[in-house]
Amino acid sequence: MADSKKNVLIIGGGAVGAIAALNLEAGGLAKVTIVLRSNYNVVKEQGYHIESCDHGVLKGWRPSIVRNTVPNITEEGLQPYDYVILVTKNIPDVSPTALDLASPALPKNSRLTTLILYQNGLNIEKPFVRAHPDVPVLSGISMIGSDEPSPGHIMHGEGEKLKVGAFPASNINPAVPERRAQEFVEIYGKSGKADVTYSPNVLYDRWRKLVFNACLNPICAITGLDTGRIRLADGTIEGLVRPAMKEVVAAAKACAGVELGDEIVQTMIDADPLESYLKPSMQQDLEKGNFIEFENLVGEPLREGKDAGVPMPTLEVVYQLAKAIQWRIKEKRGLVDIPKKRSADAS
Ligand SMILES: *[C@@H]1O[C@H](CO)[C@@H](O)[C@H](O)[C@H]1NC(C)=O
């Protein structure tokens, strides 16, 4: 009998990608190739050490194929993958972009491969739809409590929730990506260990998550206050977080007809228990000296909202501050050249 397993390429094998690989292979309907960077040597030599609430403890586990480059399917003469899942961060203002990274693995003039984007934010599919108009693009929104405390060591402490659906707007008949999304839900759900569902309304899911990600996430990063302390701080919620969230709720309605309802603001402010003092992703990135994903999380909803005539004064300031912080990181990483400092006494 022919091998009926789907060939899946996962680009990015940190805390989220590794669990996706494990879950797909556990279901038995997929053969996974994973592309790693910083943890490549460790995983290649020793495999992953995974402690998972869903899959148990695995020592020395590896997906079917482990590699350290994204395959150029043309050059290597590989069959197109059935699914390519991009799990890396999405930082369009720093190269290589997500598009640069995934392009070698995507076929030209063929719909055989379905691309799934796991990144947060808005309009992340647009560069792919432009450059690869034949490739159906799906949205994967993953909520998972999982960390990589050291390279190749994955601590998965909280069950995974994954929503998969088709991005609107491409020149492909929408029935195609919708069917692929449903097929992927089946493949991913086969292990019985992940809560994966088909989402018919990707824009709703994305705008809803932006109420947190465009507001609380950057504001925690900028202020250095976690999601607990920011609620205890003098007036930061009322002065900054709530106004920004209300702007995003208004933009969702004006731009995408998405009705999030007024309660969403309080729900997102209280999303994490106060006493857990959780740091959102941008705050963590900043503390590690990494770039922040502010363009898709803050810039895109801001631009779309303003284009639709929604006043967004708070989000504008949050965006400009995030952009300034990103420039600071770029300077530290040697990505910008600045004029040499001269002494002030010119006389
Ligand atoms: C893949 O390899 C081919 C053949 O060497 C080359 O022409 C093409 O530019 C490469 N594709 C990408 C996206 O790098």
The ligand as a MOL file (V3000), in Angstrom:
LIG
                    3D

  0  0  0     0  0            999 V3000
M  V30 BEGIN CTAB
M  V30 COUNTS 14 14 0 0 0
M  V30 BEGIN ATOM
M  V30 1 C 16.0580 27.4750 -5.5380 0
M  V30 2 O 17.0550 26.9670 -6.3880 0
M  V30 3 C 16.9110 27.3660 -7.7540 0
M  V30 4 C 17.9040 26.5520 -8.5800 0
M  V30 5 O 19.1950 26.6770 -8.0500 0
M  V30 6 C 17.1020 28.8650 -7.8570 0
M  V30 7 O 16.9710 29.3040 -9.1810 0
M  V30 8 C 16.0500 29.5310 -7.0030 0
M  V30 9 O 16.2620 30.9320 -6.9500 0
M  V30 10 C 16.0550 28.9870 -5.5720 0
M  V30 11 N 14.8480 29.4700 -4.9320 0
M  V30 12 C 14.8580 30.2730 -3.8800 0
M  V30 13 C 13.5570 30.8270 -3.4550 0
M  V30 14 O 15.8790 30.5560 -3.2740 0
M  V30 END ATOM
M  V30 BEGIN BOND
M  V30 1 1 1 2
M  V30 2 1 1 10
M  V30 3 1 2 3
M  V30 4 1 3 4
M  V30 5 1 3 6
M  V30 6 1 4 5
M  V30 7 1 6 7
M  V30 8 1 6 8
M  V30 9 1 8 9
M  V30 10 1 8 10
M  V30 11 1 10 11
M  V30 12 1 11 12
M  V30 13 1 12 13
M  V30 14 2 12 14
M  V30 END BOND
M  V30 END CTAB
M  END
